[in-house]
Each structure stands twice: as C-alpha cells, then as structure tokens.
Amino acid sequence: MKNITLSIFSILCVTLGFSQTQFSKDYESVRTELVTWDAVRGEWLANSFEAMVNKQSIPERTFPEDLTPDELYRMVPRQSKEKIQSIVTDRENNVTERSQRDAWRRIAILTGSNTCKPVSARSYGDPHLISFDGASFSFQTVGEFVMAKSASGHMEVQTRQRAQGGDFSLNTAVAMNVSGDRLCFYAHEKPDTDRESLFRLNGNPIRVENTYHLPHGGTIVKSGRKDYVVTWPSGERVVMDLNTVGAMDFVNVTVEIIPCLDEQFMGVFGNANRNVNDDFRTRTGRSPKEDFVSFVSADPAVNSIAQDIEREHLAYIARDFADEWRVTDETTLFDYGFGENTSSYTNRYFPQVHRTVRDLTPDQQATARRSCEEAGISGSDLQGCIYDRGFLNIPATPRPVVRDRTEGVVLAKVERPKTSNPDPVVDPKPTGSDKITEKGEEDITPDGGKNKETGKPTKVPDSKPVKEDPKPVKEPKKDVKFDDIFKSGTTKPSTSGSTKGTTSTPTKSTSTPVKTSTPTPTKTTPTTTTPTKSSTTTPTKSTGTSATPVKRGG
C-alpha cells in the first residue's frame, strides 16, 4: 500500500511539474510584450502575474511607484494590452490540460479586468446596506458575516456587528482575504493586548502610516485622518471609514469589485448579476418581499399596516437571510482572544424590537432629513441617513470617493532595477503582563530602510539594541507546486512581510509562547476557498525569528 501511495505521488509530481514547465514556457510571449513596453516594470509585472497564478508572494518592487499589479497594468499602452489579450485568449482556448487552462483563465481575468467597470456595495451607520445591484435594506443583527466573496477564492470580506443598546448594531471589525493575506481591521475591541494598532496581518499587529505593502501584492493606504483603503493586486478595493457613537468606535465599509470575465461573487452584498430581485434569496430559494421602500402616509391606519410589513421584512433579513451568511469556526477570518470563537460574537435573538423610521416623531424625521440633505445625502442613502440621525445621531455618511492612484503618474525611465519599498519587518515585543504578541513595524531607517553593505531592509532600533542571533534559522525549502495538492495537516508558519514563495492561502501560524502555563490560543489557516482548523500548540521561542499567531476558530 505504501509503495502504491508513493507511486501515485510520484506520478502527480511529474505531471504537475511538466504542466508548470509548459505554462512557464508559453507564458514567455506575455512576458516579452510587457518587457518590450518597460524592461524593469514589465519584468516585475510579468513575474507578479505569474506569482498570483501560482498563489505565491509577489516579488519586491524594483521601481519608484508603489502601485499594485492591477494599477501598474492600467498604465500599459492599449496596443500592448491588445497583443497580450490576443495571446491569452489563444492559449486559454487551445490548451487541453486542466491546470494550464485554469492558469490561463486566471491570467485572462487579471489582464482583462482593466476593461470592466467596477461596482460597489456599502454597509454604513447602524447598519444600512446597499447591495452590488442597488438593493437597499437595514441589517440590524449581531454576529460575523460574509459580505462578499469571489468564487475563485482570492477575495473575501467579512464584518463583525456588535450591539449598540437593545435595538441597534454597528460594524466594529472587518476581516479580509487579500489574495492570500489575512488582514483584519478592529475599530472597537482588539483580539490581543495591543490597543494602539487597528490592523492585524496574519495575526500580527501592524502600523499603517501612509502606504503599507502586503506580501501577496495588495496595499493599505491611509486616506485622511480616519479612512483606510485596502486594494487587491487584482483591482478589488475596500474603503473603511472610522467613526464613533457614544462609547463605541465603529466602521463604515464600502466594497468595490470587478464583476467581469465570469468571476462570480456571493454574500450579504449579493451576486452582482445586475438583478436586484434575487439579492435576498437563501439557498432554499426563499426570498422576502422585494426591496422595501419605507413611506409615511397621512392615514394612521395605512402607516400601521405598512410598519407591520416592514418589520416582517426586517425580521426575515435579520434571521433567515443573516443565517445564510454567518461565518463558522472553520470559515472565519477574524482573530480571537483566549477562549473565544465566532459564537462569542453571535446573538440570534437580536434585536429586541425592529425599529423603523415611523417610530420617530414627525419633528424628528424632519430635522434628520434636513441635516442629511444639507450634507448632500440623497437617493437610496437618504432613508438610512434619516434613521441614523433620528435614533443615534450618527453624522451623515456620503459615499466615499476613492482617488485613482494612477491619475497624474508619469512613469520615468528606470535604467536598472532598484528596491523602492522594503518589506515590513516583524519585531516581537511584549505588550502585556500575561503574553507576548508580535507587532509588525513600518518604521525604517533614514537611509530608506536599506543597509548599504548588505542591501537588506533594516529597522529603526528600539531604546535597547536587539541582539541578533549569530546563527539565523534557515527556512526549509518549499515547493509551492505541491502544497495545494498534498496537505500534511500541519500548520505552516508564515511571517507578515518578506516571505517569498509562500502560497496565497491566508496564513495563521503558531503564536509566541505566553509566560504563564495557560495554553496559547490558536487560529486555523483557511485556504483561499475554505479555511481549515489546526490543533492548539505552544511553540518554543527561538532567538532571531518571529512566529505568527495562529487563527483559532474554537
């Protein structure tokens, strides 16, 4: 039996290796077109696309601009794009081996998204939602939910809604799969003792001052005082607007996707198929009454009937529809404290009462409407704004306008490749009396983050010099080609910055050991489609290396 298993493994390895070699050979024609356009940027872009197809970290940028692969490809001349599209279409239609066809399909999506118009969805206030297809509804419930997810598994956005009183809820956290990087934003509660950092990358706190480069090609950009924009290397974006009401910090979330080339989406925000009537269907096919528009009549009897219908609609959304998209311990992307999991943030009996705009007095409605209209709110956003102002006095929230980062950019000729943005450095630091967590730093030395002798990134020293391990731990050589087929069941550690050649699965590796004998909480590592769960372990701390906390679902 053992010999048979080894034989099957050998055959698959040979087949996969041949397939990868053939794809790389055929892909050279695409690389040639990109390098002809720009020798330095084109080579990086070709390598980045290939890395994204193989679910690996993209190479370090070798030019001044901090653009994502999708943003840089937008600057390729139209004539070059047409030649590339012709090559990709030909290969996609003519290859017969499945893995090659899938690879070319992914290249087609990456190079064709530039021609598609993005669509957006929002979750704002307490909270009100507008789907990709334009359906507007209230989502008064408590828990963690899949808001948007791509069928290919490279993109997913989850939100956490917490109760604000007995009848209202707010978004307090966002978790994302950014092409393999597990990125979380915590507006209110934090999963560890670090109260300063809003972001966690693969479980590690990170600081975002301007632009932060993610290992698999995405970026985090701070916009203004309280806005952050996360951009996928394939073009999707999430805008997070930080706000406060009472004693609770919350976040408004806008998700922008590119629904083209047969890339399918699912989640609370709908399927982006341009049909507003099927956005609320459950897996059983049941759908509530179509998009409900609240109105106020002069006849009290009409108002009473309409309010009952609206409450029935809201109850369906908060119960049946919400349960369709609740995350589980296996699918969650969030970080949790010791003894917590997704059920710690779930309340299926919330809210106590479904409030509607009719519960406001006419004067309250008029005052709220006037405030919203003065702030420029109109259309489908107006009803939600009146609700927010009338009940919780939440300021009007206009739809965010995200700047195109390629606008006004002139690509000066780069004579030779050079490093423009060193990968972030992860530095373990004690953040509490009970355990040690890791904090990713973006601070670099005044010389641009490079050691002049070694050429490697360096970090601003702390008040006490860090003693380096004279014998750095050598990372085991990885063959990414086989990782997606053969899973050993062992969680693979991953750092949150400069690791190259890793797969694009959002990583959750073991955490730094605690000082006490209390077991260290763990988190599982989801694949790009369905996260998996790993067992709880307490790793041994080694000098000179940094371990990433494991994502734990139970």
C-alpha positions as CSV (number, residue, x, y, z in Angstrom):
1,M,0.0,0.0,0.0
2,K,2.9,2.3,0.9
3,N,4.5,1.7,-2.5
4,I,1.3,2.4,-4.3
5,T,0.9,5.7,-2.5
6,L,4.5,6.7,-3.3
7,S,3.9,5.8,-7.0
8,I,0.8,7.9,-7.2
9,F,2.6,10.8,-5.5
10,S,5.5,10.5,-8.0
11,I,3.2,10.4,-11.0
12,L,1.3,13.5,-9.8
13,C,4.6,15.3,-9.1
14,V,5.9,14.6,-12.5
15,T,2.6,15.6,-14.1
16,L,2.4,18.8,-12.2
17,G,6.0,19.7,-12.8
18,F,5.5,19.2,-16.6
19,S,2.4,21.3,-16.5
20,Q,4.1,24.1,-14.7
21,T,7.0,24.0,-17.1
22,Q,4.8,24.1,-20.1
23,F,2.8,27.1,-18.7
24,S,6.0,29.0,-18.0
25,K,7.3,28.3,-21.5
26,D,4.0,29.5,-23.1
27,Y,3.9,32.5,-20.7
28,E,7.1,33.9,-22.1
29,S,5.2,35.5,-25.0
30,V,3.3,37.6,-22.5
31,R,6.5,38.4,-20.6
32,T,8.1,39.6,-23.9
33,E,5.3,42.0,-24.6
34,L,5.5,43.5,-21.1
35,V,9.3,43.8,-21.1
36,T,9.1,45.4,-24.6
37,W,6.9,48.1,-23.0
38,D,9.2,48.6,-20.0
39,A,12.2,46.5,-19.2
40,V,12.1,46.9,-15.4
41,R,8.4,47.4,-14.7
42,G,7.3,44.9,-17.3
43,E,9.5,42.2,-15.9
44,W,8.2,42.8,-12.4
45,L,4.6,42.8,-13.7
46,A,5.1,39.6,-15.6
47,N,6.6,37.9,-12.5
48,S,3.8,39.3,-10.3
49,F,1.0,37.9,-12.5
50,E,2.8,34.5,-12.6
51,A,3.2,34.6,-8.8
52,M,-0.5,35.4,-8.4
53,V,-1.5,32.5,-10.6
54,N,0.8,30.1,-8.6
55,K,-0.6,31.6,-5.3
56,Q,2.8,32.9,-4.2
57,S,4.1,36.2,-2.8
58,I,4.9,38.8,-5.5
59,P,8.5,39.9,-6.0
60,E,9.8,43.1,-4.4
61,R,9.1,46.2,-6.4
62,T,12.1,47.4,-8.5
63,F,10.8,50.8,-9.4
64,P,9.8,54.0,-7.5
65,E,6.0,53.7,-7.8
66,D,4.0,51.9,-5.0
67,L,1.3,50.6,-7.3
68,T,-0.3,47.2,-7.2
69,P,0.0,44.9,-10.2
70,D,-3.5,45.8,-11.4
71,E,-2.8,49.6,-11.1
72,L,0.5,49.3,-13.0
73,Y,-1.1,47.2,-15.7
74,R,-3.6,50.0,-16.2
75,M,-0.7,52.1,-17.4
76,V,0.4,49.7,-20.1
77,P,-0.4,51.1,-23.6
78,R,-3.5,49.9,-25.2
79,Q,-1.7,48.4,-28.2
80,S,0.4,46.2,-25.9
81,K,-2.7,45.2,-23.9
82,E,-4.4,44.1,-27.1
83,K,-1.5,41.9,-28.1
84,I,-1.4,40.4,-24.6
85,Q,-5.1,39.7,-24.7
86,S,-4.8,38.0,-28.0
87,I,-2.1,35.7,-26.7
88,V,-4.0,34.9,-23.5
89,T,-7.3,34.2,-25.4
90,D,-5.5,31.9,-27.8
91,R,-3.8,29.9,-25.1
92,E,-6.9,29.6,-23.0
93,N,-8.9,28.2,-25.9
94,N,-6.3,25.8,-27.1
95,V,-4.7,24.2,-24.0
96,T,-6.2,20.9,-23.0
97,E,-4.6,20.2,-19.7
98,R,-6.9,21.4,-16.9
99,S,-4.3,23.1,-14.6
100,Q,-2.9,25.0,-17.6
101,R,-6.4,26.1,-18.7
102,D,-7.1,27.3,-15.2
103,A,-3.8,29.2,-15.1
104,W,-4.6,30.9,-18.4
105,R,-8.1,31.7,-17.2
106,R,-6.7,33.5,-14.2
107,I,-4.3,35.4,-16.4
108,A,-7.3,36.4,-18.6
109,I,-9.1,37.8,-15.5
110,L,-6.0,39.7,-14.3
111,T,-5.3,41.3,-17.7
112,G,-9.0,41.8,-18.7
113,S,-10.3,43.5,-15.5
114,N,-9.0,46.8,-16.8
115,T,-11.8,46.8,-19.4
116,C,-14.6,46.2,-16.8
117,K,-16.5,48.8,-14.8
118,P,-16.3,48.3,-11.0
119,V,-19.5,48.2,-8.9
120,S,-19.7,48.9,-5.2
121,A,-21.7,47.9,-2.1
122,R,-21.9,49.6,1.3
123,S,-22.6,48.8,5.0
124,Y,-22.8,52.0,7.0
125,G,-24.4,53.5,10.1
126,D,-26.4,51.1,12.3
127,P,-26.1,49.5,9.7
128,H,-27.8,50.1,6.4
129,L,-26.7,48.1,3.4
130,I,-26.8,48.8,-0.4
131,S,-26.0,45.7,-2.4
132,F,-23.9,45.5,-5.6
133,D,-27.1,45.5,-7.6
134,G,-28.6,48.5,-5.8
135,A,-31.0,46.9,-3.3
136,S,-31.1,48.9,0.0
137,F,-32.1,47.4,3.3
138,S,-31.4,47.5,7.1
139,F,-29.3,44.8,8.6
140,Q,-30.0,45.0,12.3
141,T,-28.4,41.9,13.7
142,V,-25.4,40.8,15.7
143,G,-22.7,38.4,14.6
144,E,-19.9,37.9,11.9
145,F,-21.0,37.7,8.3
146,V,-19.6,37.0,4.8
147,M,-20.3,40.3,3.0
148,A,-18.6,39.5,-0.3
149,K,-16.6,36.5,-1.6
150,S,-15.3,35.6,-5.0
151,A,-15.8,32.1,-6.4
152,S,-12.1,31.8,-7.2
153,G,-11.3,32.4,-3.5
154,H,-8.8,35.2,-3.9
155,M,-11.1,37.8,-2.3
156,E,-13.4,37.8,0.7
157,V,-14.7,40.4,3.1
158,Q,-16.3,39.6,6.5
159,T,-17.7,42.1,9.0
160,R,-18.5,41.8,12.7
161,Q,-21.6,43.6,14.0
162,R,-21.9,44.4,17.7
163,A,-25.0,45.5,19.7
164,Q,-25.4,49.2,20.5
165,G,-28.2,49.1,23.0
166,G,-31.0,46.7,22.6
167,D,-32.3,47.6,19.1
168,F,-29.3,48.8,17.1
169,S,-26.0,47.3,15.9
170,L,-22.8,48.7,14.4
171,N,-19.8,47.3,12.3
172,T,-16.9,47.1,14.7
173,A,-14.4,44.9,12.8
174,V,-13.6,43.8,9.2
175,A,-11.7,40.7,8.1
176,M,-10.4,40.2,4.6
177,N,-8.6,37.6,2.4
178,V,-6.4,39.9,0.3
179,S,-5.2,37.4,-2.3
180,G,-3.8,35.1,0.4
181,D,-3.0,37.7,3.1
182,R,-5.4,37.5,6.1
183,L,-5.9,41.2,7.0
184,C,-8.2,42.4,9.9
185,F,-9.3,45.9,11.0
186,Y,-10.5,46.3,14.5
187,A,-12.3,49.6,15.3
188,H,-13.5,48.7,18.8
189,E,-12.4,45.5,20.6
190,K,-8.9,44.2,19.9
191,P,-8.1,40.4,19.9
192,D,-4.9,40.9,22.0
193,T,-3.3,43.4,24.4
194,D,-2.2,45.8,21.7
195,R,-4.7,48.7,21.9
196,E,-2.8,51.0,19.5
197,S,-2.9,49.1,16.2
198,L,-6.1,48.9,14.2
199,F,-4.8,46.3,11.8
200,R,-3.6,42.7,12.2
201,L,-1.8,41.0,9.3
202,N,-1.9,37.2,9.6
203,G,-2.4,37.7,13.3
204,N,0.3,40.3,13.9
205,P,-0.4,44.0,14.8
206,I,0.9,46.4,12.1
207,R,1.1,50.1,11.8
208,V,-0.2,51.9,8.7
209,E,1.1,55.5,8.3
210,N,1.0,56.0,4.5
211,T,1.2,53.0,2.2
212,Y,1.7,49.5,3.5
213,H,2.6,46.8,1.0
214,L,1.1,43.3,1.6
215,P,3.2,40.2,0.8
216,H,0.8,39.0,-2.0
217,G,0.7,42.3,-3.8
218,G,-2.1,44.3,-2.1
219,T,-1.7,47.6,-0.4
220,I,-3.2,49.5,2.6
221,V,-3.3,53.3,2.1
222,K,-4.3,55.7,4.8
223,S,-6.5,58.4,3.4
224,G,-7.0,61.5,5.6
225,R,-7.4,61.2,9.4
226,K,-9.6,58.2,9.7
227,D,-10.1,56.5,6.3
228,Y,-8.2,53.4,5.0
229,V,-8.3,51.9,1.5
230,V,-7.3,48.2,1.0
231,T,-6.5,47.4,-2.6
232,W,-6.2,43.9,-4.0
233,P,-3.5,43.1,-6.6
234,S,-6.3,42.2,-8.9
235,G,-8.1,45.5,-8.5
236,E,-10.8,45.0,-5.8
237,R,-11.0,47.6,-3.0
238,V,-12.4,48.0,0.5
239,V,-12.8,51.5,2.0
240,M,-13.1,51.7,5.8
241,D,-14.3,54.9,7.4
242,L,-13.7,55.0,11.2
243,N,-16.4,56.7,13.4
244,T,-17.6,56.9,17.0
245,V,-21.0,57.0,18.5
246,G,-21.3,57.1,22.3
247,A,-18.5,55.0,23.7
248,M,-18.3,52.7,20.7
249,D,-16.0,53.0,17.7
250,F,-17.4,51.6,14.5
251,V,-16.5,51.5,10.8
252,N,-18.5,52.1,7.6
253,V,-17.5,49.6,4.9
254,T,-17.6,50.1,1.1
255,V,-16.6,47.1,-1.1
256,E,-15.7,47.6,-4.7
257,I,-15.5,44.6,-7.1
258,I,-14.9,44.0,-10.8
259,P,-17.7,41.6,-11.9
260,C,-16.5,40.5,-15.3
261,L,-15.0,37.6,-17.1
262,D,-17.3,35.1,-15.3
263,E,-15.8,35.9,-11.9
264,Q,-18.8,35.1,-9.6
265,F,-19.5,36.7,-6.2
266,M,-21.7,35.8,-3.3
267,G,-22.5,37.1,0.2
268,V,-24.8,39.5,2.0
269,F,-24.0,42.1,-0.7
270,G,-25.5,39.9,-3.4
271,N,-24.2,38.3,-6.5
272,A,-23.5,41.4,-8.7
273,N,-25.6,40.0,-11.6
274,R,-27.4,43.3,-12.3
275,N,-30.7,41.8,-11.0
276,V,-31.9,43.5,-7.8
277,N,-34.7,41.0,-7.3
278,D,-32.6,38.0,-6.3
279,D,-30.2,39.6,-3.8
280,F,-32.1,38.2,-0.7
281,R,-32.6,34.7,-1.8
282,T,-31.5,31.9,0.6
283,R,-30.1,28.6,-0.5
284,T,-33.7,27.2,-0.3
285,G,-34.8,29.7,-2.9
286,R,-36.9,31.7,-0.5
287,S,-36.9,35.5,-0.9
288,P,-38.6,38.2,1.1
289,K,-40.8,40.8,-0.4
290,E,-38.8,42.8,-2.9
291,D,-36.8,45.8,-1.9
292,F,-39.0,47.6,0.7
293,V,-39.2,51.4,0.4
294,S,-40.4,53.0,3.6
295,F,-43.0,55.8,3.3
296,V,-45.2,57.8,5.6
297,S,-48.9,58.3,5.0
298,A,-51.3,60.8,6.5
299,D,-53.6,58.0,7.3
300,P,-52.6,56.3,10.6
301,A,-54.2,53.0,9.6
302,V,-52.1,52.9,6.4
303,N,-49.0,53.7,8.4
304,S,-49.7,50.9,10.9
305,I,-50.1,48.3,8.1
306,A,-47.0,49.4,6.3
307,Q,-45.0,49.3,9.5
308,D,-46.0,45.7,10.2
309,I,-45.0,44.7,6.7
310,E,-41.7,46.5,7.1
311,R,-41.0,44.8,10.4
312,E,-41.7,41.4,8.9
313,H,-39.2,42.2,6.1
314,L,-36.6,43.3,8.7
315,A,-37.2,40.1,10.8
316,Y,-36.6,37.9,7.7
317,I,-33.4,39.8,6.9
318,A,-32.0,39.6,10.4
319,R,-32.9,35.9,10.9
320,D,-33.2,33.7,7.8
321,F,-31.1,35.8,5.4
322,A,-28.4,36.6,8.0
323,D,-28.0,32.9,9.0
324,E,-27.2,32.1,5.3
325,W,-24.0,34.1,5.6
326,R,-22.9,33.8,9.2
327,V,-19.3,32.7,9.4
328,T,-18.3,29.5,11.2
329,D,-15.3,28.5,13.3
330,E,-13.9,26.9,10.1
331,T,-14.6,29.8,7.7
332,T,-13.9,32.8,10.0
333,L,-11.0,35.2,9.1
334,F,-11.1,37.0,12.4
335,D,-8.7,36.8,15.3
336,Y,-10.0,35.9,18.8
337,G,-8.8,36.1,22.3
338,F,-8.3,33.1,24.5
339,G,-11.4,31.1,25.0
340,E,-13.3,33.0,22.2
341,N,-14.6,32.0,18.8
342,T,-17.3,33.3,16.4
343,S,-20.1,32.2,18.7
344,S,-18.7,34.7,21.3
345,Y,-19.9,37.5,18.9
346,T,-23.2,35.9,17.9
347,N,-26.7,36.7,19.1
348,R,-29.6,35.3,17.1
349,Y,-32.2,36.9,19.3
350,F,-31.1,40.4,18.5
351,P,-32.7,42.9,18.1
352,Q,-35.4,43.1,20.8
353,V,-37.6,45.3,18.5
354,H,-37.1,46.1,14.8
355,R,-37.2,49.9,14.7
356,T,-38.4,51.8,11.6
357,V,-38.4,55.4,10.6
358,R,-42.1,55.6,11.6
359,D,-41.0,55.2,15.3
360,L,-39.6,58.7,15.0
361,T,-41.9,61.7,15.6
362,P,-42.6,63.9,12.6
363,D,-40.4,66.6,14.0
364,Q,-37.5,64.1,14.5
365,Q,-37.9,62.9,10.9
366,A,-38.0,66.4,9.5
367,T,-34.9,67.5,11.5
368,A,-33.0,64.4,10.5
369,R,-34.0,64.8,6.8
370,R,-32.9,68.4,6.7
371,S,-29.5,67.5,8.2
372,C,-29.0,64.7,5.7
373,E,-29.9,66.8,2.7
374,E,-27.6,69.6,3.8
375,A,-24.8,67.0,3.9
376,G,-25.6,66.1,0.3
377,I,-27.3,62.8,1.0
378,S,-30.0,61.7,-1.5
379,G,-31.5,58.7,-3.3
380,S,-31.2,55.3,-1.7
381,D,-28.9,56.7,1.0
382,L,-31.4,59.2,2.4
383,Q,-33.7,56.8,4.3
384,G,-30.7,55.2,6.1
385,C,-29.3,58.6,6.9
386,I,-32.6,59.8,8.5
387,Y,-32.7,56.6,10.5
388,D,-29.2,57.1,11.8
389,R,-29.6,60.8,12.6
390,G,-33.0,60.3,14.2
391,F,-32.2,57.3,16.5
392,L,-28.4,57.5,17.3
393,N,-27.5,61.0,16.0
394,I,-24.9,59.4,13.7
395,P,-23.4,62.0,11.3
396,A,-24.4,61.8,7.6
397,T,-22.1,59.4,5.7
398,P,-21.7,60.3,2.0
399,R,-20.5,57.6,-0.4
400,P,-16.7,57.6,-0.4
401,V,-14.8,58.8,-3.4
402,V,-11.6,56.8,-3.9
403,R,-8.8,58.5,-5.8
404,D,-7.3,56.7,-8.7
405,R,-3.7,56.3,-7.7
406,T,-2.6,56.1,-11.3
407,E,-4.0,59.6,-12.1
408,G,-1.2,62.0,-12.9
409,V,1.5,59.4,-12.5
410,V,4.3,59.7,-15.1
411,L,6.5,56.7,-15.5
412,A,10.0,57.9,-15.8
413,K,12.5,55.5,-17.3
414,V,14.2,53.3,-14.8
415,E,17.7,52.4,-16.0
416,R,18.2,49.4,-13.8
417,P,16.1,47.6,-11.2
418,K,16.1,49.1,-7.7
419,T,14.3,48.5,-4.5
420,S,11.7,51.2,-3.8
421,N,9.9,49.8,-0.8
422,P,11.4,47.3,1.6
423,D,9.1,44.6,3.0
424,P,7.8,45.3,6.5
425,V,9.7,44.0,9.4
426,V,8.1,41.9,12.2
427,D,9.5,42.6,15.6
428,P,8.4,40.6,18.7
429,K,7.6,43.0,21.6
430,P,5.9,42.4,25.0
431,T,2.5,44.1,25.0
432,G,1.1,42.9,28.3
433,S,1.8,41.1,31.6
434,D,0.4,37.8,30.5
435,K,1.6,37.2,27.0
436,I,3.9,38.4,24.3
437,T,2.5,39.3,20.9
438,E,4.2,40.4,17.7
439,K,4.0,43.8,16.2
440,G,4.8,44.5,12.6
441,E,6.7,47.7,12.2
442,E,6.7,50.0,9.2
443,D,9.4,52.3,10.6
444,I,12.6,52.1,8.6
445,T,16.0,53.8,8.9
446,P,16.6,57.2,7.5
447,D,18.7,55.7,4.6
448,G,15.5,54.3,3.1
449,G,15.4,51.1,5.0
450,K,18.5,49.5,3.3
451,N,21.8,48.5,4.8
452,K,24.4,50.0,2.3
453,E,26.7,46.9,2.7
454,T,24.2,44.1,2.6
455,G,21.3,45.7,0.8
456,K,18.8,44.2,3.2
457,P,16.0,46.1,5.0
458,T,16.8,47.4,8.4
459,K,14.5,48.7,11.2
460,V,14.8,51.7,13.5
461,P,16.4,50.5,16.7
462,D,14.5,50.5,19.9
463,S,15.8,52.1,23.1
464,K,17.7,48.9,23.7
465,P,19.7,47.3,20.9
466,V,18.4,44.0,19.7
467,K,20.9,41.2,19.9
468,E,21.0,39.3,16.7
469,D,21.2,35.5,16.6
470,P,24.7,34.7,15.2
471,K,23.1,31.6,13.6
472,P,20.0,32.6,11.8
473,V,17.4,29.9,11.4
474,K,17.3,28.7,7.8
475,E,13.9,28.3,6.4
476,P,13.1,25.0,4.9
477,K,12.9,25.0,1.1
478,K,9.3,25.0,-0.1
479,D,7.9,23.6,-3.3
480,V,4.8,25.6,-3.8
481,K,3.7,23.5,-6.7
482,F,2.8,20.5,-4.5
483,D,1.4,22.4,-1.5
484,D,-2.0,22.8,-3.0
485,I,-2.4,19.1,-3.7
486,F,-0.8,17.4,-0.7
487,K,-1.7,18.8,2.7
488,S,0.3,17.3,5.6
489,G,-2.2,18.6,8.1
490,T,0.5,20.6,9.9
491,T,0.1,24.4,10.2
492,K,2.9,26.2,8.3
493,P,4.3,29.3,9.9
494,S,4.4,32.5,7.9
495,T,5.8,35.9,8.6
496,S,3.8,39.0,7.7
497,G,6.2,40.8,5.5
498,S,9.1,39.5,3.4
499,T,8.3,35.8,3.0
500,K,8.6,34.8,-0.7
501,G,7.4,31.7,-2.4
502,T,4.6,31.0,0.0
503,T,1.2,30.1,-1.1
504,S,-1.6,32.6,-1.3
505,T,-3.6,30.9,1.5
506,P,-4.3,33.4,4.3
507,T,-1.9,32.2,6.9
508,K,-2.4,31.6,10.6
509,S,0.7,30.1,12.2
510,T,1.7,29.4,15.8
511,S,1.8,32.3,18.2
512,T,4.6,33.4,20.5
513,P,4.5,31.5,23.8
514,V,3.0,33.1,26.9
515,K,4.8,33.5,30.2
516,T,2.3,31.5,32.2
517,S,1.2,27.9,31.7
518,T,-2.0,29.0,30.2
519,P,-2.4,27.4,26.7
520,T,-1.8,29.8,23.8
521,P,-5.0,30.4,21.8
522,T,-4.7,29.3,18.2
523,K,-6.4,30.0,14.9
524,T,-6.6,27.9,11.8
525,T,-5.4,28.6,8.4
526,P,-8.1,28.9,5.8
527,T,-7.3,28.1,2.2
528,T,-8.4,30.6,-0.5
529,T,-11.8,28.9,-0.5
530,T,-12.4,27.3,2.8
531,P,-10.3,27.8,6.0
532,T,-9.2,24.8,7.9
533,K,-8.7,24.2,11.6
534,S,-5.4,23.3,13.3
535,S,-4.8,22.0,16.8
536,T,-3.6,24.1,19.7
537,T,0.1,24.1,20.3
538,T,2.6,26.0,22.3
539,P,5.7,26.6,20.2
540,T,9.2,27.1,21.6
541,K,10.5,30.6,21.2
542,S,13.8,30.9,19.2
543,T,16.1,33.9,19.0
544,G,16.1,35.8,15.8
545,T,12.9,34.5,14.3
546,S,9.3,35.6,14.7
547,A,6.3,33.4,14.8
548,T,2.8,34.5,13.5
549,P,-0.1,33.9,15.9
550,V,-2.4,31.1,14.7
551,K,-6.0,32.0,13.8
552,R,-8.3,30.0,16.1
553,G,-11.9,29.1,15.4
554,G,-12.8,27.2,18.5
